[in-house]
Amino acid sequence: MIHLKKFTFNPFAENTYLLYQPGGEAWIIDPGCYDQGEEAEVMQFLESENLKLTRLLLTHAHLDHIFGNHFIYKNFGLKPELHELDLPVLERGPASAAMYGVALVPSPEPATYLTEGQVLDFNGVQLEVRFCPGHAPGHVVFVCAAQEFVIGGDVLFSGSIGRTDLPGGNHETLLEAIRTQLYTLPDNYTVFCGHGPETSIGIEKASNPFVRG
């Protein structure tokens, strides 16, 4: 069974997720830790649970989701795994940060690229990679059927959807991705969002004002 720890980090209130098995391995998704205090939160949790961090995954590479990439690489030797279409977004990170008046140490280059339909095995628990562009050109989500949850990044929020006015964004593409890749999941699936509280597929299909099922 996978356990999940959520941290809310950086000036953009981004949700970083740690998937782990107590006393065993851990994967970090979208490390947004921005300063030494936030980095310490990650380190302290790993140490308190006796975890070994073995993988760095990205739903997408907008700056608020990659602030911690260099920190993870420096301390654990892990490079990010992301969809190839988001590589230009990753490479624009420092320039994007400068536009917002924040600092960003450049990310290491990707370790490998995630592909649509790929299945990631976490010690017997599988995560399916689903391609959900529109907010970012290479956005993916991670679906865990065994435990009925989705790590959704900035595709779908509680009562909202990801913005589509950033480079590589497209509103209709995002709506189509939500309808075909998320709303096809069972209603009881929990969606762990890139910002804000978690929600469920059923709630959003019934009441999301931007896209209903």
N, C-alpha and C positions, 0 to 999 in steps of 0.2 A: 504493500500500500504506500502511496505517495502522500507525504504531508506537505502542507503549503504554508509559507510564511510571507506575509505582505509587509513591505516597508513603503512609506511615502516620503519621497526625497525631493530635494532641489527646489529652486524658486518656482518651478512649474507644477509642483505637487504631483509628481509622477509616481506611479506605483511600480515598484520593483518586486519581483517574485522570486522566492527561493523554494525550489522543490527538493525534498529530501526524504531520506529514510533514516530514522533515528540511529545514531551511531555509525552511519554508513556514508553513502555518497550524497552529494548535493549538486544541483544545477541551478545557475542563476539566469534569470530572464530579464532583459532590459535593465541593466544596472545603472540607475540614475543617481547614485551617491555622488554628491557634489563637493563636499568639504570633508575635513578630517573627522569631524564628529559623526557624519553619516557613514563614512568608511569604517569608523570604529564600531558602529552598530552592527554592520555586517560581520566584521571580525569577531566581535563578542558573541554573536549568535552562533556562528560556526563553532567557536571554541566551546561554548556552553553545551552544545548538542553533540560535540565530538564528531564533527562532520568533515568530510574531505570534498572540497569543491573540485569537480571534474569537467564541467562544461559551461560555456557561456553562449547563450542563445539570444537572438534579437527577433522581436516581431517586426521591427523596422528600425531605421537608423536616424530618426530625428534627434536633435541634440539632447533633448531632455531624457532620452532613453539610452544614451551612450556616455553620459558624463563619467561613469565609473569604469569604462572599458580599459583605460590605461591602468587604473588602480588594480583591477582584476588581473591584468596581464603582469604587472609588476610583482604582485604578491603570489600569484598562482600559476603563472606561465600560460594562461589560457587566452586564446585569440577568439574573436567573435565568429559565430556561425549565423549567416543571414541569407536571404534570397539575393541572387546576383543582381537583380534589377535595382536593388537598393544600395549598391556599391557607390554610385555617384553621390547619394545622400550622405553616406558615411564619410566620404572624402570631403564633402562640403562642410562638415561639422564645425571646424574652427572658424570659417568665414561666417557661418550662420550664427555662431555664438557671439562673434564680434558685433553683428547687427543688433543683437539683443543686449549688448553691454555686459556679457558674462564671459568667464574664462572657460576654455575647454582644451585640455591636453589632447593632442591628436590620438585617435584610436590606432591600435595595431591593425595591420592588414587582416582580412578574414582568414580563418583556419581552413574553412571550406564553405561551400554554398548549400543552402537548403533548397529542396525542390518540391514542387507540388505533389502531394500524395505520398511523400516520404514518411516512413514510420520510424520513430525514434524509440529505442527500447531502454527503459529505465529499470534495470534489474527485474524484467518480467512484466512491467507495466508499460503499455504502449501509448505514445503520443503521436497522433497523425498531424502532419503539416498540411494546412489548407491555405491556398493562395487567395488573398483578399485585398487586392489593390483598390486604389481610389483615394485613400488618405495619403499613402505613400506608394510609389510605383512597385515596390517589391514587398509590400506588407504581407505577412503570413500570420496565421493563428495556430495554436497548438490545442488539439482536441484529445481529451482523455475519455474514451468511451467507458472504460472499466470503472471510473469514478465519476463519470457524468459531469465533467467540467470543461471549460474552454479558457485558455489564456488568450485574451482577445486583443491586447494592445489598444490601439486607438481606432478600431473599426466601429464598435458599438458600445455605447455608454448607457447608463441608467437614464432613460428618457431623452437620449440624444445620440448623435453619431459623430464620427471624426470630422474635423474641418477638411475642406477640399480646395482651399485657396492657396495652398503652399505649392512650390514647384513639384510637378509630377502628380498633383492631385486632380481628381476628376469626379464630380458629384454623381453622375449617372453610373459610372464604373463602381463607385462605392456602394450605391444602393443595390446594384445587381449582385455584388459580392455578398452583401448581407442577406439578400433573399436566397441566393443559391448555395452559399457555404455555411451560413449560420442558421437561418430560419428553417433549413431542412433537418436540423437536429431536433431531438425530442424536447418538449416544452420544459421539462424539469432540469435541463442542463444549466448549471451555474456558469455565468460569464464573469470572469475576473478581468476587470477593465484596466486600461492604462492610466486612467485618472478616475477619481471618485469611487463610490461604493460598487460592490458586485451587484449583479442583477440576474435574471434568468431569461432564457430564450422565450418562454411562454409570456412573461410579463411584457417584454419588448414587442413581441408579435401583436399583443393585444392593445398596447397603449403608447408605443413610441410614436411621437407626432411626426417624425421624419420618414419612417418606413414601417408599415405594418405588414403582418403576414397574410 
